[in-house]
Amino acid sequence: MKMMTKGFASAMALTIGLSAAAKAEDVEVLHWWTSGGEAAALNVLKEDLASKGIGWVDMPVAGGGGEAAMTALRARVTAGDPPTAVQMLGFDIQDWAAEGALGNLDEVAAAEGWDNVIPGALQRFSKYDGHWIAAPVNVHSTNWVWINKAALDATGLGEPTNFDELVAVLDKMKEAGITPIAHGGQPWQDATVFDALVLAEGTDFYKSAFIDLDPAALGGEKMADAFTKLIKLRSYFDPNFSGRDWNLASAMVINGEAGMQFMGDWAKGEFLKAGKVPGTDFVCIRFPGTQGAVTFNSDQFAMFNVQGDAKKAAQAAMASAIESPTFQSAFNVVKGSVPARTDVPDTDFDDCGKKGIKDLAEANTAGTLFGSMAHGHAAPAAVKNATYDVITAAVNGEYADGAAAAKALADAVAAAQ
Ligand code: GAL
């Protein structure tokens, strides 16, 4: 009882302190949510903060996956003028914390009991040295396929559950005169597809190769097989795939120009924005051969070490708003992701969202939930970038075969550590 009173009193003090200070300060937010679906989700956040008296200064840096945003961030911090809050992924958060650049959200986290409701897999990135440094807004997963329903129906085949069935569907789509795979040839997108191919080689293998960075796994037969399959998939892209933005690839599936896209569930945000309905207009399935396993990434807002109580209070107020269960539902329904808390009901989510929530919980229990290499949750940036180089070179036909690509990957990862 004594504890509860103390907890309640400190929560009250925090709330009063925050609302008074937040009026005085805006939050400047650096992010890369510039596509139609992303901007719609971001609006949910902006409006939620506005309703709490927290003003928003926008710093958008376009570019899926956030590489350009991270370059812009480095320039701001070097100039001694960090933004208040920054959208960030996995190991990047830890790297900034190690540099001593991040602030501290312990007070709001303790008052709201984040330790008990935010999954350990996310806390591993939201905390540094035992202190809360970032507020997770969602969990995305990357091993999804988004299929145009009419195009799938026209093949006369069912949803593919393994690579051979996938190839059969792709061949039928090709015969029907549509581009089987809508792909954007950018390193992070190439790597997103490759994450799924590596996971399809087995969950133990994904862990050995991408989490443990075992040289034998990175350069071995299963990796060679994953590259062989990547090179095969490449033959189903259209000739204009190089450099295409991911949301333009989504649009090709939405308008029936292409059959499917391999992409994280932020793609669903584009389908929803276009008024498309899961099960009717499009189908969401796990990448063939990865059912029961999930590769995830979580967008978090890392709070920089800003000066002044008012700015710090605005950071805490923003973090508190992000972690509210009602906000978690409202935002993630639009974004395509699932909540970053375990206690948010799935009631308002569509069928793909409900499946995403269930898959994540089951994979977490089964030990088949892994951080995405492509999205900075498996290894630090140097290793991630080394994998990007090899994967993109493989997509561009620079290796004689899958085995040569696997050897190059093992060498590149060794050199990056
Ligand atoms: C991911 C990010 C998502 C998504 C995507 C494309 O890295 O986690 O929120 O928007 O990039 O921009």
Residues whose N, C-alpha, C, O or C-beta is under 5 A from the ligand:
A	BS01	GAL	W32 E38 G63 G64 G65 W266 D299 H375
